[in-house]
Amino acid sequence: MQKVNEIEEREHVRGPADAALTLVEYGDFQCPYCARAHLALVELGEQFAPRGGIRLVFRHLPLSELHPLAEAAAEAAEAAASQDRFWDMHDALYENQDQMMDEQDLATLAQDLELDTERFRGDMQARRQRARVQADLERARQDGASRTPSIFINGVLHRGDSDRASLERALVEALERR
């Protein structure tokens, strides 16, 4: 069984490979707590850069029973990834979360990001990215991630809130444990 902090080549990683802090986030693009964590982590990434930096690994955990567009949004992020634009779509989904009502809104985001929209729509219609999202769901179960966001900091599950202050405290503590 893999450890949560074992990063595979196919994964979505932002930040330096030699960062002092590795965060593995299981997220849902419709989860308001994930959107809050996203904003906090953007700020904290800049703040912690002088202290060794943060490497963020994102894995999908769409909670479809709570968020009806969650799985489609995850597949949209993967469709963007097939065009080497995962992080652009990731950020756009969180930053426009309150405007995401249906799959047409996902296509509009793809257009706004200047993706190949015909390819994007084809990927979405054929659900070409479903297997990738399902693989992340299975990995979440293996890693013990059941809610969103589930954030592991250097392999340890963060049990606090997803707000900036809680995440900052956890990151400082993780640096002190190193």
Backbone torsions as a table, in degrees:
resi	resn	phi	psi	omega
1	MET	NA	134.9	-179.7
2	GLN	-72.3	149.9	171.2
3	LYS	-84.3	151.4	-176.1
4	VAL	-56.2	-34.5	-175.5
5	ASN	-91.4	10.1	172.4
6	GLU	-81.4	113.7	-173.4
7	ILE	-98.2	125.4	178.1
8	GLU	-89.1	158.4	-178.0
9	GLU	-60.0	-34.3	-175.5
10	ARG	-77.1	-5.9	-173.2
11	GLU	-78.3	161.4	180.0
12	HIS	-92.0	112.9	-174.7
13	VAL	-126.8	133.8	177.0
14	ARG	-126.6	126.5	178.6
15	GLY	113.8	169.2	-174.8
16	PRO	-70.0	141.5	179.5
17	ALA	-62.4	-27.4	-178.2
18	ASP	-99.8	22.7	-179.4
19	ALA	-59.5	150.4	177.6
20	ALA	-69.1	-28.4	-177.0
21	LEU	-124.4	126.8	173.4
22	THR	-112.3	121.1	178.1
23	LEU	-110.0	127.4	172.6
24	VAL	-109.0	117.0	-179.1
25	GLU	-111.3	128.0	168.1
26	TYR	-97.8	116.6	-173.3
27	GLY	-132.2	164.4	179.7
28	ASP	-129.9	122.7	-174.4
29	PHE	-68.0	-11.1	176.0
30	GLN	-102.5	-2.5	-178.5
31	CYS	-79.5	122.0	-179.6
32	PRO	-65.1	-28.9	178.8
33	TYR	-72.0	-31.4	174.8
34	CYS	-69.3	-39.7	178.0
35	ALA	-63.3	-39.8	177.7
36	ARG	-64.7	-42.7	178.0
37	ALA	-63.1	-39.6	179.1
38	HIS	-56.5	-50.3	-179.4
39	LEU	-61.8	-42.6	179.5
40	ALA	-63.3	-42.6	-177.0
41	LEU	-69.8	-30.6	174.9
42	VAL	-62.1	-48.1	179.3
43	GLU	-65.2	-44.2	-177.7
44	LEU	-68.2	-30.9	176.8
45	GLY	-59.4	-41.7	177.6
46	GLU	-68.8	-42.6	-178.0
47	GLN	-64.2	-38.7	-175.2
48	PHE	-90.6	-2.8	179.4
49	ALA	-54.2	-45.6	179.9
50	PRO	-68.7	-15.5	-178.6
51	ARG	-102.0	23.2	176.9
52	GLY	110.4	-12.3	173.5
53	GLY	79.7	172.9	-179.3
54	ILE	-123.9	134.1	170.8
55	ARG	-110.1	123.1	-179.1
56	LEU	-107.9	128.7	174.7
57	VAL	-113.0	125.4	-179.5
58	PHE	-107.7	130.5	174.0
59	ARG	-127.4	147.7	-176.4
60	HIS	-82.0	136.8	170.5
61	LEU	-142.8	68.5	-179.1
62	PRO	-70.1	123.8	178.6
63	LEU	-95.6	78.6	-172.0
64	SER	-62.5	-27.5	179.0
65	GLU	-69.3	-22.2	177.7
66	LEU	-102.0	-32.9	-173.6
67	HIS	-127.7	101.8	-172.1
68	PRO	-62.4	-22.9	-178.8
69	LEU	-100.5	2.5	-172.9
70	ALA	-60.0	-46.6	-178.0
71	GLU	-68.8	-40.8	178.0
72	ALA	-64.1	-38.1	178.1
73	ALA	-65.4	-40.5	177.1
74	ALA	-62.1	-43.5	178.5
75	GLU	-65.9	-33.9	176.8
76	ALA	-64.6	-40.8	177.5
77	ALA	-62.4	-38.9	178.5
78	GLU	-72.1	-34.0	175.3
79	ALA	-64.3	-38.9	174.8
80	ALA	-66.3	-37.2	178.2
81	ALA	-61.1	-35.1	178.9
82	SER	-65.6	-13.9	174.9
83	GLN	-110.3	20.3	179.3
84	ASP	60.6	36.9	-177.5
85	ARG	-133.6	30.7	-178.2
86	PHE	-54.6	-53.3	-173.1
87	TRP	-66.1	-31.0	175.6
88	ASP	-63.5	-45.3	179.4
89	MET	-69.2	-42.3	177.2
90	HIS	-51.2	-53.5	-177.9
91	ASP	-64.4	-43.3	-178.9
92	ALA	-63.4	-39.0	179.4
93	LEU	-63.2	-43.6	178.6
94	TYR	-70.9	-40.9	-176.1
95	GLU	-73.5	-18.0	178.6
96	ASN	-117.6	21.6	-174.0
97	GLN	-54.0	-40.1	-176.8
98	ASP	-70.5	-10.9	179.6
99	GLN	-102.6	-2.1	-176.8
100	MET	-86.2	104.4	-178.0
101	MET	-112.3	-32.0	-177.4
102	ASP	-154.0	179.0	-176.2
103	GLU	-66.2	-24.9	175.6
104	GLN	-62.8	-35.0	177.5
105	ASP	-64.8	-33.2	176.8
106	LEU	-66.8	-41.8	177.8
107	ALA	-64.5	-36.7	177.3
108	THR	-64.1	-41.6	176.0
109	LEU	-60.3	-44.5	178.9
110	ALA	-58.8	-41.5	178.0
111	GLN	-64.9	-45.0	179.4
112	ASP	-60.2	-32.7	179.4
113	LEU	-83.6	0.0	179.8
114	GLU	61.0	38.4	172.7
115	LEU	-76.1	165.9	170.8
116	ASP	-71.2	97.6	-171.5
117	THR	-69.0	-31.1	176.8
118	GLU	-64.2	-46.1	176.8
119	ARG	-62.6	-43.2	179.4
120	PHE	-59.1	-49.8	-179.6
121	ARG	-62.1	-39.0	177.3
122	GLY	-63.2	-43.3	177.2
123	ASP	-61.1	-43.2	-178.2
124	MET	-68.2	-44.9	-178.1
125	GLN	-64.1	-41.6	-178.9
126	ALA	-82.8	-6.8	-177.9
127	ARG	54.6	44.5	-178.1
128	ARG	-64.1	-22.0	-176.2
129	GLN	-99.7	2.4	-176.7
130	ARG	-58.7	-42.9	-177.9
131	ALA	-61.0	-38.4	179.4
132	ARG	-64.4	-44.2	179.6
133	VAL	-64.8	-42.3	178.9
134	GLN	-63.5	-37.0	177.3
135	ALA	-62.8	-39.9	176.8
136	ASP	-66.2	-38.4	176.7
137	LEU	-60.6	-42.9	178.3
138	GLU	-64.8	-42.1	178.0
139	ARG	-62.9	-37.6	177.5
140	ALA	-59.3	-44.4	178.2
141	ARG	-61.0	-44.3	179.5
142	GLN	-62.0	-37.9	-176.6
143	ASP	-84.4	-6.4	179.6
144	GLY	82.9	21.8	177.2
145	ALA	-92.2	117.9	-176.9
146	SER	-125.8	-10.3	179.2
147	ARG	-131.0	168.3	179.4
148	THR	-123.2	142.0	-9.9
149	PRO	-77.7	144.3	167.4
150	SER	-104.6	115.4	-175.7
151	ILE	-118.8	124.0	175.7
152	PHE	-103.9	127.1	179.8
153	ILE	-109.7	114.1	-174.8
154	ASN	49.4	41.4	174.8
155	GLY	88.2	-3.3	-177.6
156	VAL	-109.5	128.9	-180.0
157	LEU	-65.6	125.3	175.3
158	HIS	-75.9	122.1	-176.5
159	ARG	-100.1	2.6	-179.6
160	GLY	-90.6	-167.9	-178.9
161	ASP	-75.9	172.1	-179.8
162	SER	-99.8	12.4	178.6
163	ASP	-80.1	164.8	-174.9
164	ARG	-58.4	-47.8	-176.5
165	ALA	-61.3	-44.4	-179.4
166	SER	-65.6	-43.3	179.4
167	LEU	-66.9	-39.9	178.9
168	GLU	-61.4	-45.8	177.7
169	ARG	-57.4	-45.2	-178.7
170	ALA	-64.7	-38.1	179.6
171	LEU	-68.1	-41.1	177.7
172	VAL	-62.3	-45.5	178.5
173	GLU	-60.8	-40.1	179.2
174	ALA	-64.6	-39.0	176.5
175	LEU	-64.1	-39.4	180.0
176	GLU	-66.8	-31.1	179.6
177	ARG	-75.9	-18.9	-176.3
178	ARG	-63.6	NA	NA
